[in-house]
């Protein structure tokens, strides 16, 4: 089959690799020039999951690991603190990982593609992997995006663990993700655009040198709110259809899980004249990410000052139960009492 993939991020590069290796004709269109194409998201995710996906793509994930976390420290409003034990949360060389996925694939960099003029009829399917842009799909009515930006910094000598500041009312968060050799990512997402923690970080570490600044909003709307997932022969995969965990703004692993769903439905289509069952894909995505909507409702209730741990206990327990079931996928401990304290503190 002939595929066009729009976007060479985590979903686009992984899908391109697997489809190409399975004998399909793949062309990837990436808006940025090759020298400016830069993966965002602080390069942190679960080692357990990335080993799984790397193996499927013929890569050794251990070759990309930069830092293995032991503890995540969280500063919360009113001088409260929490910490989580880490069970495989790592930072990794995301740029090299994606570059290696894209080897031997036809990539057209500096391609600003528009759905109105793109030659869809040249391809069996066009895959929208454009993340928060959602460039080739109709606008979702209930999309919700938080402004965010981050810096890649170097010359950091006395901070070597994951560190987060949660904002009052769950309206955003600050993060520091260590890489190695005194480098790390520092950033913030904030619905109010105050970005508390950024200026404070650079005041505390005046020797920090900024290597790169990356501005990119974070989508919090789950798949339940991001339909349609397809439009004629265009199909959305990854963050373009809301596969981001709303509590964390984390999209690497959810997007790769979404890729697996796409690939499994595609494989099943072989017995049906290679016809991709778009409705089956839609159903599986909604089922797999169903509880993300509960998590999203918790965030929005907290932002609006309406969350009650008693009244909304079922929502909180749904989040805990599903996260606990996927503890390895997150790479950190899932503890109900800590989760309750965290939600109450925000």
C-alpha positions as semicolon CSV with decimal commas, in nm:
position;residue;x (nm);y (nm);z (nm)
1;X;0,000;0,000;0,000
2;X;0,104;0,361;-0,051
3;X;0,116;0,590;0,254
4;X;0,188;0,959;0,304
5;X;0,277;1,048;0,662
6;X;0,247;1,414;0,757
7;X;0,489;1,490;1,039
8;X;0,814;1,318;1,140
9;X;0,765;1,326;1,517
10;X;0,736;1,024;1,744
11;X;0,423;0,880;1,577
12;X;0,529;0,965;1,221
13;X;0,882;0,826;1,256
14;X;0,768;0,504;1,427
15;X;0,486;0,440;1,180
16;X;0,717;0,520;0,889
17;X;0,970;0,266;1,015
18;X;0,723;-0,018;1,070
19;X;0,525;0,041;0,750
20;X;0,845;0,064;0,544
21;X;0,985;-0,254;0,699
22;X;0,655;-0,430;0,626
23;X;0,695;-0,357;0,256
24;X;0,466;-0,057;0,215
25;X;0,550;0,248;0,002
26;X;0,604;0,531;0,252
27;X;0,674;0,902;0,205
28;X;0,706;1,129;0,508
29;X;0,646;1,504;0,481
30;X;0,806;1,717;0,751
31;X;0,752;2,093;0,776
32;X;1,090;2,178;0,929
33;X;1,421;2,168;0,741
34;X;1,634;1,868;0,838
35;X;1,878;2,077;1,041
36;X;1,596;2,238;1,243
37;X;1,385;1,930;1,303
38;X;1,392;1,887;1,680
39;X;1,194;1,642;1,898
40;X;1,025;1,810;2,194
41;X;0,873;1,670;2,520
42;X;1,184;1,677;2,747
43;X;1,287;1,333;2,615
44;X;1,149;1,145;2,916
45;X;0,938;0,827;2,916
46;X;0,912;0,470;3,046
47;X;1,211;0,248;2,970
48;X;0,986;-0,059;2,979
49;X;0,763;0,073;2,701
50;X;1,040;0,220;2,487
51;X;1,228;-0,111;2,497
52;X;0,912;-0,276;2,362
53;X;0,869;-0,031;2,074
54;X;1,241;-0,017;1,995
55;X;1,254;-0,396;1,964
56;X;0,964;-0,389;1,717
57;X;1,156;-0,134;1,510
58;X;1,484;-0,328;1,523
59;X;1,659;-0,090;1,765
60;X;1,836;-0,152;2,098
61;X;1,687;0,099;2,339
62;X;1,976;0,073;2,586
63;X;2,188;0,252;2,326
64;X;1,975;0,567;2,364
65;X;1,938;0,596;2,744
66;X;2,084;0,917;2,888
67;X;1,963;0,912;3,249
68;X;1,790;0,649;3,465
69;X;1,575;0,818;3,727
70;X;1,550;0,705;4,088
71;X;1,313;0,958;4,242
72;X;1,078;1,231;4,121
73;X;1,053;1,530;4,355
74;X;0,734;1,738;4,341
75;X;0,688;2,081;4,497
76;X;0,321;2,164;4,555
77;X;0,128;2,475;4,664
78;X;0,143;2,588;5,029
79;X;0,498;2,454;5,073
80;X;0,392;2,090;5,045
81;X;0,613;1,827;4,886
82;X;0,576;1,474;4,751
83;X;0,817;1,232;4,593
84;X;0,765;0,924;4,379
85;X;0,990;0,622;4,346
86;X;1,080;0,569;3,981
87;X;1,051;0,227;3,818
88;X;1,207;0,288;3,479
89;X;1,147;0,655;3,404
90;X;1,440;0,762;3,187
91;X;1,553;1,039;2,960
92;X;1,679;0,919;2,625
93;X;1,830;1,055;2,307
94;X;1,498;1,115;2,135
95;X;1,657;1,296;1,843
96;X;1,888;1,004;1,761
97;X;1,611;0,750;1,825
98;X;1,379;0,918;1,574
99;X;1,662;0,969;1,324
100;X;1,743;0,599;1,339
101;X;1,377;0,508;1,291
102;X;1,377;0,720;0,975
103;X;1,679;0,561;0,807
104;X;1,614;0,445;0,449
105;X;1,274;0,619;0,436
106;X;1,183;0,883;0,180
107;X;1,150;1,205;0,384
108;X;1,066;1,538;0,229
109;X;1,186;1,804;0,474
110;X;1,076;2,169;0,448
111;X;0,737;2,052;0,321
112;X;0,457;2,282;0,436
113;X;0,160;2,061;0,351
114;X;-0,199;2,186;0,345
115;X;-0,496;1,954;0,328
116;X;-0,664;2,176;0,066
117;X;-0,381;2,129;-0,184
118;X;-0,223;1,798;-0,082
119;X;-0,255;1,523;-0,349
120;X;-0,446;1,273;-0,131
121;X;-0,550;1,077;-0,439
122;X;-0,187;0,970;-0,494
123;X;-0,196;0,763;-0,176
124;X;-0,408;0,485;-0,033
125;X;-0,396;0,662;0,304
126;X;-0,264;0,991;0,442
127;X;-0,168;0,972;0,811
128;X;-0,199;1,293;1,012
129;X;0,086;1,277;1,264
130;X;0,108;1,654;1,306
131;X;0,051;1,652;1,684
132;X;-0,127;1,952;1,829
133;X;-0,153;2,111;1,480
134;X;-0,398;1,842;1,360
135;X;-0,336;1,988;1,016
136;X;-0,520;1,739;0,797
137;X;-0,827;1,666;1,010
138;X;-1,136;1,878;1,079
139;X;-1,112;2,101;1,385
140;X;-1,222;1,927;1,705
141;X;-1,500;2,116;1,884
142;X;-1,370;2,050;2,237
143;X;-0,996;2,081;2,195
144;X;-0,806;2,209;2,499
145;X;-0,443;2,317;2,472
146;X;-0,204;2,463;2,731
147;X;0,072;2,705;2,620
148;X;0,418;2,569;2,700
149;X;0,785;2,609;2,622
150;X;1,110;2,457;2,739
151;X;1,486;2,512;2,726
152;X;1,763;2,265;2,668
153;X;2,031;2,379;2,913
154;X;2,385;2,281;3,000
155;X;2,638;2,353;3,274
156;X;2,403;2,239;3,554
157;X;2,622;2,098;3,829
158;X;2,405;2,016;4,133
159;X;2,069;1,885;4,013
160;X;2,058;1,535;3,871
161;X;1,704;1,408;3,924
162;X;1,354;1,464;3,790
163;X;1,190;1,767;3,951
164;X;0,838;1,911;3,908
165;X;0,644;2,206;4,051
166;X;0,266;2,171;4,041
167;X;0,066;2,495;4,012
168;X;-0,234;2,583;4,227
169;X;-0,560;2,466;4,071
170;X;-0,374;2,224;3,841
171;X;-0,338;2,511;3,596
172;X;0,005;2,400;3,484
173;X;0,342;2,273;3,599
174;X;0,715;2,335;3,581
175;X;0,960;2,054;3,504
176;X;1,328;1,974;3,506
177;X;1,436;1,654;3,330
178;X;1,807;1,565;3,364
179;X;1,992;1,430;3,062
180;X;2,362;1,374;3,130
181;X;2,691;1,562;3,161
182;X;2,524;1,859;3,329
183;X;2,253;1,896;3,065
184;X;1,875;1,891;3,107
185;X;1,540;2,021;2,993
186;X;1,367;2,294;3,193
187;X;1,021;2,408;3,096
188;X;0,666;2,490;3,194
189;X;0,312;2,460;3,069
190;X;0,066;2,714;3,210
191;X;-0,288;2,801;3,106
192;X;-0,230;3,149;3,257
193;X;0,109;3,195;3,084
194;X;0,291;3,286;3,407
195;X;0,532;2,990;3,381
196;X;0,634;2,996;3,745
197;X;0,968;2,824;3,804
198;X;1,145;2,923;3,484
199;X;1,285;3,258;3,600
200;X;1,343;3,113;3,947
201;X;1,546;2,827;3,798
202;X;1,777;3,058;3,607
203;X;1,816;3,282;3,914
204;X;1,918;2,978;4,118
205;X;2,152;2,845;3,847
206;X;2,305;3,160;3,690
207;X;2,576;2,947;3,531
208;X;2,316;2,761;3,323
209;X;2,370;2,803;2,952
210;X;2,072;2,788;2,715
211;X;2,141;2,561;2,419
212;X;1,798;2,571;2,262
213;X;1,448;2,710;2,325
214;X;1,146;2,514;2,209
215;X;0,793;2,658;2,217
216;X;0,509;2,411;2,174
217;X;0,158;2,396;2,325
218;X;0,047;2,077;2,499
219;X;-0,285;1,916;2,412
220;X;-0,481;1,787;2,714
221;X;-0,803;1,684;2,538
222;X;-0,831;1,302;2,527
223;X;-0,948;1,106;2,220
224;X;-1,308;1,114;2,346
225;X;-1,311;1,489;2,272
226;X;-1,097;1,483;1,957
227;X;-1,322;1,325;1,696
228;X;-1,328;1,282;1,405
229;X;-1,025;1,055;1,385
230;X;-1,050;1,026;1,008
231;X;-1,168;1,219;0,704
232;X;-1,200;1,027;0,375
233;X;-0,858;0,861;0,331
234;X;-0,689;1,075;0,599
235;X;-0,641;0,906;0,937
236;X;-0,511;1,070;1,253
237;X;-0,256;0,887;1,466
238;X;-0,105;1,000;1,797
239;X;-0,143;1,341;1,954
240;X;-0,342;1,472;1,656
241;X;-0,634;1,267;1,796
242;X;-0,561;1,338;2,163
243;X;-0,339;1,051;2,277
244;X;-0,178;1,251;2,557
245;X;-0,214;1,166;2,926
246;X;-0,389;1,480;3,061
247;X;-0,245;1,474;3,413
248;X;0,112;1,486;3,283
249;X;0,084;1,629;2,933
250;X;0,280;1,317;2,830
251;X;0,234;1,201;2,473
252;X;0,530;0,981;2,373
253;X;0,403;0,646;2,500
254;X;0,031;0,710;2,430
255;X;0,115;0,806;2,071
256;X;0,318;0,488;2,023
257;X;0,033;0,281;2,169
258;X;-0,197;0,451;1,919
259;X;0,045;0,352;1,641
260;X;0,018;-0,010;1,753
261;X;-0,361;0,008;1,734
262;X;-0,338;0,148;1,381
263;X;-0,094;-0,121;1,273
264;X;-0,305;-0,403;1,420
265;X;-0,618;-0,284;1,235
266;X;-0,414;-0,246;0,917
267;X;-0,282;-0,602;0,950
268;X;-0,634;-0,738;0,996
269;X;-0,738;-0,560;0,677
270;X;-0,524;-0,797;0,471
271;X;-0,812;-1,044;0,471
272;X;-1,047;-0,772;0,347
273;X;-0,877;-0,663;0,022
274;X;-0,633;-0,442;0,217
275;X;-0,918;-0,214;0,325
276;X;-0,843;-0,033;0,650
277;X;-1,142;-0,051;0,887
278;X;-1,156;0,309;1,006
279;X;-1,452;0,253;1,235
280;X;-1,280;-0,041;1,406
281;X;-0,974;0,181;1,455
282;X;-1,194;0,451;1,609
283;X;-1,355;0,203;1,850
284;X;-1,023;0,059;1,965
285;X;-0,868;0,400;2,023
286;X;-1,168;0,512;2,228
287;X;-1,163;0,191;2,432
288;X;-0,788;0,193;2,499
289;X;-0,785;0,557;2,609
290;X;-1,128;0,561;2,772
291;X;-1,005;0,644;3,122
292;X;-0,807;0,942;2,992
293;X;-1,142;1,120;2,981
294;X;-1,187;1,063;3,357
295;X;-0,839;1,207;3,413
296;X;-0,924;1,503;3,191
297;X;-1,244;1,569;3,390
298;X;-1,044;1,570;3,713
299;X;-0,805;1,830;3,569
300;X;-1,085;2,054;3,442
301;X;-1,281;2,029;3,769
302;X;-0,966;2,121;3,960
303;X;-0,898;2,415;3,728
304;X;-1,254;2,539;3,788
305;X;-1,226;2,494;4,167
306;X;-1,505;2,235;4,167
307;X;-1,324;1,910;4,244
308;X;-1,426;1,729;4,562
309;X;-1,234;1,415;4,661
310;X;-1,558;1,287;4,820
311;X;-1,809;1,382;4,552
312;X;-1,576;1,279;4,270
313;X;-1,425;0,974;4,439
314;X;-1,528;0,746;4,151
315;X;-1,335;0,960;3,904
316;X;-1,025;0,960;4,124
317;X;-1,045;0,586;4,184
318;X;-1,086;0,521;3,812
319;X;-0,766;0,717;3,749
320;X;-0,580;0,531;4,023
321;X;-0,707;0,185;3,923
322;X;-0,614;0,227;3,557
323;X;-0,279;0,389;3,628
324;X;-0,191;0,117;3,880
325;X;-0,269;-0,146;3,618
326;X;-0,021;0,033;3,388
327;X;0,246;0,114;3,647
328;X;0,531;-0,009;3,425
329;X;0,399;0,200;3,138
330;X;0,432;0,516;3,348
331;X;0,769;0,428;3,500
332;X;0,687;0,554;3,851
333;X;0,503;0,426;4,157
334;X;0,123;0,455;4,158
335;X;0,010;0,505;4,517
336;X;-0,349;0,602;4,597
337;X;-0,269;0,790;4,918
338;X;0,001;0,995;4,744
339;X;-0,232;1,058;4,452
340;X;-0,506;1,180;4,687
341;X;-0,263;1,412;4,868
342;X;-0,133;1,543;4,539
343;X;-0,481;1,623;4,406
344;X;-0,580;1,789;4,733
345;X;-0,263;1,997;4,745
346;X;-0,309;2,144;4,399
